[in-house]
């Protein structure tokens, strides 16, 4: 839906309907299994989760439009041509194509311990389930940071090796489209990270865990490509976002996409 923009074509609308139908089947199946499991462990058969809120508060709108204004000394007309749907993407925060009479399936909260709340889990014998989700969410946070770092490294590489060397409008426009495709990836994993962090808070994560996995901001995801080259003078005092100093799945060994960012990290330190 985010890729389609606020004015999807008939084919895109059809694809969205099909995907929603498939997702609804998966959600229904999960909810039934969760209800059976929670009923079996609850001491009094409490099924109050049926009355739980049906919509997720978090929509991830703070990560819409990542990359805007972060590129210096570039041909603004090229950026504009490749990003002609930017304004349309901003309209997605409240979810377009939604019916006024029902909640679309992508906004349904599934019955996870983080949704039910730590107090309910502790009271109803689901403490181990809460611990299990906390453990899995930590892995999800690591995976998201890994993907964000790889995508930002790729973005830097594309800027330096495709956007800046382009000598024609056609090549520059194509290069910018590649950049914006990467930005979609960054936005997606940033939203996943933010939702996972929200979940560990709801699961009662301790201060150590919350300090390790800090709140992600859109400023953390900006890359000033003009200062990433390790040979540029005056970078020693440059402050890197917190997640660049974390050892996440050894992603610094991925390859040339990460060379710019890892070299810059070492140089800045």
PAGUDO-661235 format. One record per residue (C-alpha): residue number from 1; x negated, y, z. Coordinates in steps of 0.1 Angstrom, whole numbers, always signed. Layout:
vexpa	xx	yy	zz
NUM	X	Y	Z
...
END
This chain:
vexpa	xx	yy	zz
1	+0	+0	+0
2	-28	+24	+8
3	-45	+16	-25
4	-12	+21	-44
5	-7	+56	-31
6	+26	+73	-25
7	+39	+66	-60
8	+33	+29	-67
9	+41	+15	-101
10	+70	-11	-105
11	+44	-38	-106
12	+27	-26	-74
13	+61	-23	-57
14	+69	-59	-67
15	+35	-70	-54
16	+41	-53	-21
17	+75	-70	-17
18	+59	-104	-24
19	+31	-98	+1
20	+56	-86	+27
21	+76	-118	+23
22	+45	-139	+27
23	+34	-120	+57
24	+69	-123	+73
25	+68	-160	+70
26	+34	-161	+88
27	+46	-137	+115
28	+78	-157	+121
29	+58	-189	+124
30	+34	-174	+148
31	+61	-158	+170
32	+79	-192	+173
33	+47	-210	+183
34	+39	-182	+208
35	+73	-183	+223
36	+71	-221	+229
37	+36	-218	+244
38	+45	-189	+267
39	+77	-206	+278
40	+58	-237	+287
41	+33	-219	+309
42	+56	-193	+324
43	+67	-204	+359
44	+103	-192	+355
45	+108	-195	+318
46	+107	-157	+315
47	+112	-147	+279
48	+110	-109	+283
49	+87	-106	+253
50	+118	-107	+232
51	+125	-72	+246
52	+90	-60	+240
53	+85	-30	+216
54	+86	-41	+180
55	+62	-16	+165
56	+25	-10	+169
57	+17	+25	+182
58	-16	+24	+164
59	-15	+33	+126
60	-51	+42	+119
61	-44	+75	+103
62	-75	+91	+119
63	-96	+72	+94
64	-77	+83	+63
65	-99	+104	+39
66	-132	+92	+53
67	-160	+107	+32
68	-143	+141	+25
69	-168	+169	+27
70	-197	+149	+38
71	-216	+151	+4
72	-237	+181	-1
73	-251	+195	-34
74	-229	+174	-55
75	-207	+182	-85
76	-174	+189	-69
77	-155	+184	-101
78	-169	+149	-104
79	-158	+141	-68
80	-124	+155	-75
81	-119	+135	-107
82	-128	+102	-90
83	-106	+111	-59
84	-75	+122	-76
85	-53	+102	-53
86	-68	+115	-21
87	-37	+136	-12
88	-15	+106	-18
89	-35	+84	+6
90	-29	+110	+34
91	+8	+104	+32
92	+4	+68	+44
93	+1	+75	+81
94	+38	+69	+87
95	+41	+41	+62
96	+57	+49	+28
97	+82	+25	+12
98	+97	+17	+46
99	+134	+12	+51
100	+152	+36	+74
101	+172	+7	+89
102	+144	-18	+98
103	+108	-21	+108
104	+86	-34	+81
105	+67	-66	+88
106	+33	-50	+89
107	+44	-30	+119
108	+57	-59	+140
109	+37	-66	+172
110	+30	-103	+175
111	+32	-120	+209
112	-4	-119	+219
113	-16	-115	+255
114	-28	-80	+247
115	+7	-71	+236
116	+25	-86	+266
117	+0	-70	+290
118	-25	-83	+315
119	-1	-80	+345
120	+24	-103	+328
121	-3	-128	+319
122	-17	-129	+355
123	+18	-133	+369
124	+30	-160	+345
125	+0	-183	+343
126	-14	-170	+311
127	-46	-156	+325
128	-67	-180	+305
129	-49	-170	+273
130	-58	-134	+281
131	-95	-144	+286
132	-95	-163	+254
133	-81	-133	+234
134	-107	-110	+251
135	-134	-133	+239
136	-120	-135	+204
137	-115	-97	+203
138	-152	-92	+211
139	-161	-113	+181
140	-137	-93	+160
141	-154	-61	+172
142	-188	-74	+162
143	-175	-85	+128
144	-160	-51	+122
145	-192	-32	+132
146	-211	-56	+109
147	-189	-48	+79
148	-189	-11	+86
149	-227	-10	+87
150	-230	-30	+55
151	-205	-8	+38
152	-222	+24	+49
153	-255	+11	+37
154	-240	+2	+4
155	-225	+36	+1
156	-259	+52	+7
157	-274	+30	-19
158	-247	+38	-45
159	-252	+76	-39
160	-289	+75	-43
161	-291	+50	-72
162	-259	+56	-91
163	-242	+90	-83
164	-272	+113	-81
165	-290	+99	-112
166	-259	+101	-134
167	-264	+124	-163
168	-229	+123	-179
169	-194	+130	-166
170	-184	+94	-175
171	-212	+78	-155
172	-207	+101	-126
173	-169	+95	-125
174	-175	+58	-126
175	-201	+60	-98
176	-177	+81	-77
177	-150	+54	-81
178	-174	+29	-67
179	-181	+52	-37
180	-144	+56	-30
181	-139	+18	-32
182	-165	+14	-5
183	-147	+41	+15
184	-116	+20	+14
185	-136	-8	+29
186	-150	+14	+57
187	-115	+27	+65
188	-101	-8	+67
189	-128	-22	+91
190	-127	+10	+112
191	-89	+4	+117
192	-95	-32	+126
193	-122	-21	+151
194	-100	+5	+167
195	-71	-19	+171
196	-94	-46	+186
197	-108	-21	+210
198	-73	-10	+220
199	-66	-47	+227
200	-96	-53	+250
201	-85	-23	+270
202	-50	-38	+273
203	-67	-71	+284
204	-86	-54	+312
205	-121	-53	+297
206	-147	-42	+322
207	-167	-10	+320
208	-197	-28	+305
209	-177	-40	+276
210	-160	-7	+270
211	-193	+11	+272
212	-208	-13	+246
213	-179	-10	+222
214	-173	+28	+222
215	-144	+46	+207
216	-149	+49	+169
217	-144	+84	+154
218	-143	+94	+118
219	-175	+115	+124
220	-193	+83	+133
221	-186	+70	+97
222	-199	+100	+78
223	-232	+96	+60
224	-252	+126	+49
225	-269	+110	+20
226	-293	+140	+16
227	-310	+131	+49
228	-311	+94	+47
229	-342	+91	+27
230	-369	+82	+52
231	-396	+103	+35
232	-376	+136	+40
233	-392	+158	+66
234	-374	+171	+97
235	-353	+140	+105
236	-370	+129	+137
237	-344	+146	+159
238	-315	+134	+139
239	-289	+117	+161
240	-275	+85	+147
241	-240	+72	+156
242	-241	+47	+185
243	-234	+16	+165
244	-266	+18	+145
245	-287	+9	+175
246	-267	-22	+183
247	-279	-57	+173
248	-249	-69	+154
249	-253	-102	+136
250	-287	-93	+123
251	-271	-72	+95
252	-303	-52	+91
253	-317	-81	+72
254	-289	-81	+45
255	-310	-65	+18
256	-316	-33	-1
257	-282	-19	+7
258	-294	-15	+43
259	-329	-4	+35
260	-320	+33	+35
261	-301	+31	+68
262	-325	+9	+87
263	-355	+28	+76
264	-338	+60	+86
265	-329	+45	+120
266	-365	+34	+127
267	-378	+68	+115
268	-354	+87	+137
269	-362	+67	+167
END
